Structures are given as structure tokens and as C-alpha cells.
Amino acid sequence: MDVYSKMKSLGLVIPPVPKNAGLFVGCKSFGQGLLYVSGCGCVIEGEGMRGKVGSEVSLEQARKAAADTMLNFLAVVENELGDLNRIKSFVKLLVYVASDTTFQEQPKVADGATELLVNVFGEQVGLPTRSAVGVAVLPGDISVEIEGVLEYM
């Protein structure tokens, strides 16, 4: 199925490309058909989850923030490639979770992003290798940031 048709059936919409929070590019091609995507946050058009997961933000809210972060990630990719149907495989994701010192469920937060990819692209394309790490703080006090590598045609 066409990626855009699948997204529409799931009620998902690609947001506008987020603005960079510093002096860097949103993504860069390298090697043979590989794309590195810089860290994307969970704020879409000024709205997004802020605060530490485990104290200010619940696990469910953080999973939603991870899904929103992945929509921003896809916006950056679409801007670069012109068509999300060109994606062959999500190779690796690194998910940063702004966490309270006692919160230990970072992989469950990251599942919010991975589930979105699997639902849209299927397991063969959408299921990446992945790391999920807790950090003290993220830019703008956002709760989730994701960077990654994908293969495209």
C-alpha cells in the first residue's frame, strides 16, 4: 500500500518541516542510498510535550510525544526525498527521553515511535534497530528527541 494512503487510513498527517534549533542541516545523504536524520523533537507547530518523563510527563504522554517526534522525523525525510515511498528501511533510531532520575522505561517510550513506523511501513521496512536512553534535559525542555539512519531508493 502507498505510504500516504496508509497514513490517511490511520489518521496521520505529516506536519510542516520543523525549524532547526541550531546551526546544522536536518538530514544528509551518505554512502549508497543512506540518509542520516538529525535529532527531531516532539513539538509540532508550537505544541508538544515538555518536561521530564516519570515526574511531569506520564508514560502514555511520552509515547504520544515519541509518535509526534516520528512525524517530525518523517517531515524532514519527505522534505529531502520528496516521497516517503522511497524509503526502503529504517536502519537505526536513537531515542532520547528527558527522564526523571527514577524513570527506567525509556524503551516503552521509544515504542511509541517504532509502533508508528511499523503501522505505516510494515515490519520489514519500519522496524529499526534502536537505542533508547534517558537524559537529564533536552533542548527547549522537550520530552523526546529522535535521530536516525534510513535507507532509500
CORFENKA-V750874 format. One record per pair of residues at least 6 apart in sequence whose ideal C-beta (glycine too) atoms are under 7 Angstrom apart, sorted by the first residue. I is the first residue (numbers start at 0). GAP is how many residues later the second one is. D is the distance in whole Angstrom. If there is no record, write none. Layout:
{{I;GAP;D} {I;GAP;D}}
This chain:
{{1;83;6} {2;81;4} {2;82;5} {2;117;6} {2;118;7} {5;114;5} {6;113;6} {9;109;6} {9;110;7} {11;59;7} {11;108;7} {13;57;6} {13;60;6} {13;61;5} {13;64;6} {14;29;4} {14;30;6} {14;56;6} {14;57;6} {14;60;5} {15;29;7} {15;59;7} {16;58;5} {16;59;6} {16;62;5} {17;22;6} {17;23;7} {17;54;5} {17;57;7} {19;6;6} {20;118;5} {20;119;7} {23;14;6} {24;13;7} {25;11;7} {25;12;5} {25;50;4} {26;8;5} {26;9;6} {26;10;4} {26;11;6} {26;49;5} {26;50;7} {26;53;5} {27;8;5} {28;6;5} {29;6;6} {32;118;6} {32;119;5} {32;120;6} {33;115;6} {33;117;6} {34;42;7} {34;45;7} {34;114;7} {34;115;5} {34;117;6} {35;113;5} {36;36;6} {36;39;6} {36;40;6} {36;110;6} {36;111;5} {37;109;6} {38;106;5} {38;107;7} {38;108;4} {39;29;6} {39;32;4} {39;33;5} {39;36;6} {39;105;7} {39;106;6} {40;7;7} {40;28;6} {40;31;7} {40;98;7} {40;99;7} {40;101;4} {40;104;5} {41;6;4} {41;7;5} {41;23;4} {41;26;5} {41;27;4} {41;100;5} {41;101;6} {41;102;5} {42;97;7} {42;99;6} {43;24;6} {43;27;7} {43;28;6} {47;17;7} {47;20;6} {47;94;6} {48;8;6} {48;12;6} {48;13;7} {48;16;4} {48;93;7} {48;94;4} {49;91;5} {49;92;6} {49;93;6} {50;6;5} {50;90;6} {50;92;6} {51;46;5} {51;47;6} {51;48;5} {52;9;4} {52;44;5} {52;45;6} {52;46;5} {52;47;7} {52;50;5} {52;56;6} {52;90;6} {53;45;6} {53;46;3} {53;48;6} {53;49;3} {54;45;4} {56;86;5} {58;46;6} {58;49;6} {58;50;7} {61;35;7} {61;47;4} {61;81;6} {61;82;6} {62;45;7} {62;46;6} {62;48;7} {62;49;3} {63;48;6} {64;78;5} {64;79;4} {65;29;7} {65;43;5} {65;44;6} {65;46;3} {65;47;4} {65;78;5} {66;45;5} {66;46;6} {66;49;5} {68;44;6} {68;75;5} {68;76;7} {68;77;5} {69;43;4} {69;46;5} {69;47;6} {69;76;6} {72;73;6} {72;75;7} {73;10;6} {76;7;7} {76;73;7} {77;6;5} {80;71;6} {85;66;5} {85;67;5} {86;34;7} {86;38;6} {86;63;6} {86;65;5} {87;37;7} {87;63;4} {87;64;6} {87;65;5} {88;36;6} {88;61;6} {88;62;4} {89;27;6} {89;35;7} {89;36;6} {89;38;4} {89;58;7} {89;60;5} {90;37;6} {90;38;7} {90;58;4} {90;59;6} {90;60;6} {91;36;6} {91;37;5} {91;38;7} {91;56;6} {91;57;5} {92;20;7} {92;35;5} {92;37;5} {92;53;6} {92;55;4} {93;37;5} {93;52;7} {93;53;5} {93;54;7} {94;14;7} {94;15;4} {94;18;6} {94;35;7} {94;36;7} {94;37;4} {94;49;7} {94;51;5} {95;37;6} {95;39;5} {95;42;6} {95;48;7} {95;49;4} {96;9;5} {96;12;5} {96;35;6} {96;37;5} {96;38;7} {96;46;7} {96;47;6} {97;37;6} {97;39;6} {97;40;5} {97;44;7} {97;45;5} {98;7;7} {98;35;4} {98;36;7} {102;31;6} {105;26;4} {105;27;6} {105;28;5} {106;25;5} {108;23;7} {108;35;7} {109;20;6} {109;22;4} {112;33;6} {113;13;7} {113;14;7} {113;16;6} {116;9;4} {117;8;4} {117;9;6} {119;6;6} {127;20;7} {137;7;5}}
